[in-house]
Amino acid sequence: MQLLDIRNLTLELETPDGIVRAVDRVNLSLREGEIRGLVGESGSGKSLIAKAIMGVLHQRWHISADRFSWCGEDLLRLPYQRQREIISRDIAMIYQEPSRSMDPTAPVGEQLAESIPDHRLEGVSWWQKGFFRRKRAINLLHKVGIRDHQAVLHSYPYQLSEGVCQKISIAMAIAKDPKLLIADEPTTALESTTQAQLFRLLASFNQLKGTSILLISHELETVAKNTDTVSVLYCGQLVEAGETAELLKNPRHPYTDALIRSVPEFQPDLGFKQQLYALHGSIPTLQHLPIGCRLGPRCPNARRECVKTPQLERQQNHFYSCHFPIHRGGADE
Amino acid sequence: MSDLIEVRNLGKTYRKATGLFKHKEIIALQQVSFTLQAGETLAVVGETGSGKSTLAKLLVGIEQPDQGEILYAGNQINCSEYRKTNQFIRYIFQDAARSLNPNQKIAEILHAVLRYSTVLSAQQREQKISLTLRLLGLLNEHANYYPHMFSGGQLQRVALARALILDPKVLILDEALTALDPSLRAQIVNLLLELQQKTGIAYLLITNQLRLVRHFADQTMVLHQGQVLEYGPTAEVFLQPKHDFSRKLIGSAQY
């Protein structure tokens, strides 16, 4: 079943220098039980999209979309109260820096207990609620792989390591059994051994409960290993989307191609200390976005047509938006 | 030919007061020895608290070692001779944006470096700055910019310029590539490789990204709780990690 279906999502911000369009007509869809990766460099608007889905964007942002449906209901056209109800029931998010997104003044146990929704405790007499809440909090900690719950429940976020904090924020997120879990760069603050642990944890929730996961990251290699489908963003434009394996094997957009080729791991033929493939130039700032295809000035195959924004084209389940897509027909297969 | 840098039995202990008369000793580094040749890269990997950054700080002279010695081209380095050694060994911080003074133009930052460690005249300094900027793919006009006017990748280049302007023999990169976006990281990696080929500079790369280590480093050292677990050519360390911990660390990169 289609869980999330977003068409032409546009996020704009009014600034003294005019309107800045940070996210430009992005499509995003998620089926039930799917793990989708959202890859993009800084300033590509991936966190903005996550925030727009959660409905926590600042009021100054103008959100518009042709379709923004969650389980068949268009969220943007619902009254605010109803929108909040649906989102808080079904969607949970893990933030980038776990220790900074928690309340520093309250013990972890209290915060975790608070995140357990009331309807989970229905049928429990009021004098027992506190007890059951605590019991459930401990249960959640066990689920995310923290065995020593006593010590953790009574500590403050600053006393815990970043990895443990991240696990706790996952516990908070799954407290309400969400249908969709948005993980915004969950592993940037972590070490590589903890990272592997965390991805196993996310994968197990996906398998056991059928939770869909939107994994946001700027590292293509972590996304490649842990997702079914992937969307690549550049400067707020959707560049390419499709099944992960297919997209890695057969990138159609020069940007995706460059991303793949800049990772030594994907290049088995690359010699030791050889030059990596890199696009020249750097990511433009939001105030100075090029018109048309935003990759234009950095793109190796750019031509005159590129000043017009390319339409999203489709080949089976593979979407790309480029006037001059890369064709790798049989040459390297 | 003697080694460019030789480190023998380096050790560092921090003392932390736990009471009025009591104190606790934290061993940050223990018995670390390695050598680094010109034109080579040594990668130091390990988790947080393994003593990676302490090692870097000891080498540049921010901290003083308790045991052991650091030899540069056969001569021992003393912390008190910082003015002399800082020309050979330069250090790049993790976050370029925060390590540059926001109140100074790039030219002022670079002038200050040259004024402190060289005897060049103002005009020679001017020349040196424009040469270095061009080496790193920046323009002369960039000298009049303030740090906030640069993007992330360019800032990293400026930080590199500040380090390379003294023509060092060793450059210590403390997680300097971690925070960069993939396409910019590839650019900087290319730049570093090119410089190594051209000038024979040696790098000490402190990082968590094992993929990069594999591509970049001639030697790899795995640190754990201040001790060296593995030290050898990168390919060997990756293929046959001897220790349980390093096996776990290297395995996690391929999960």
HADDOCK unambig.tbl for C-alpha pairs under 7 A between the chains (distance, minus, plus):
assign (segid A and resid 41 and name CA) (segid B and resid 181 and name CA) 5.66 0.50 0.50
assign (segid A and resid 42 and name CA) (segid B and resid 181 and name CA) 6.79 0.50 0.50
assign (segid A and resid 191 and name CA) (segid B and resid 47 and name CA) 6.43 0.50 0.50
assign (segid A and resid 192 and name CA) (segid B and resid 252 and name CA) 6.11 0.50 0.50
assign (segid A and resid 192 and name CA) (segid B and resid 253 and name CA) 6.54 0.50 0.50
assign (segid A and resid 193 and name CA) (segid B and resid 249 and name CA) 5.98 0.50 0.50
assign (segid A and resid 193 and name CA) (segid B and resid 252 and name CA) 5.32 0.50 0.50
assign (segid A and resid 196 and name CA) (segid B and resid 252 and name CA) 5.92 0.50 0.50
assign (segid A and resid 196 and name CA) (segid B and resid 255 and name CA) 6.57 0.50 0.50
assign (segid A and resid 218 and name CA) (segid B and resid 181 and name CA) 6.91 0.50 0.50
assign (segid A and resid 219 and name CA) (segid B and resid 182 and name CA) 6.86 0.50 0.50
assign (segid A and resid 259 and name CA) (segid B and resid 182 and name CA) 6.94 0.50 0.50
assign (segid A and resid 259 and name CA) (segid B and resid 183 and name CA) 6.46 0.50 0.50
assign (segid A and resid 262 and name CA) (segid B and resid 183 and name CA) 6.55 0.50 0.50
assign (segid A and resid 262 and name CA) (segid B and resid 186 and name CA) 5.78 0.50 0.50
assign (segid A and resid 264 and name CA) (segid B and resid 211 and name CA) 6.98 0.50 0.50
assign (segid A and resid 264 and name CA) (segid B and resid 215 and name CA) 6.70 0.50 0.50
assign (segid A and resid 265 and name CA) (segid B and resid 211 and name CA) 6.47 0.50 0.50
assign (segid A and resid 272 and name CA) (segid B and resid 215 and name CA) 5.48 0.50 0.50
assign (segid A and resid 272 and name CA) (segid B and resid 216 and name CA) 6.91 0.50 0.50
assign (segid A and resid 273 and name CA) (segid B and resid 193 and name CA) 6.79 0.50 0.50
assign (segid A and resid 273 and name CA) (segid B and resid 215 and name CA) 5.81 0.50 0.50
assign (segid A and resid 273 and name CA) (segid B and resid 216 and name CA) 5.40 0.50 0.50
assign (segid A and resid 275 and name CA) (segid B and resid 190 and name CA) 5.34 0.50 0.50
assign (segid A and resid 276 and name CA) (segid B and resid 186 and name CA) 5.92 0.50 0.50
assign (segid A and resid 276 and name CA) (segid B and resid 190 and name CA) 6.13 0.50 0.50
assign (segid A and resid 277 and name CA) (segid B and resid 186 and name CA) 6.87 0.50 0.50
assign (segid A and resid 278 and name CA) (segid B and resid 183 and name CA) 5.82 0.50 0.50
assign (segid A and resid 278 and name CA) (segid B and resid 186 and name CA) 5.55 0.50 0.50
assign (segid A and resid 278 and name CA) (segid B and resid 187 and name CA) 5.61 0.50 0.50
assign (segid A and resid 279 and name CA) (segid B and resid 183 and name CA) 6.50 0.50 0.50
assign (segid A and resid 282 and name CA) (segid B and resid 153 and name CA) 6.83 0.50 0.50
assign (segid A and resid 282 and name CA) (segid B and resid 184 and name CA) 6.90 0.50 0.50
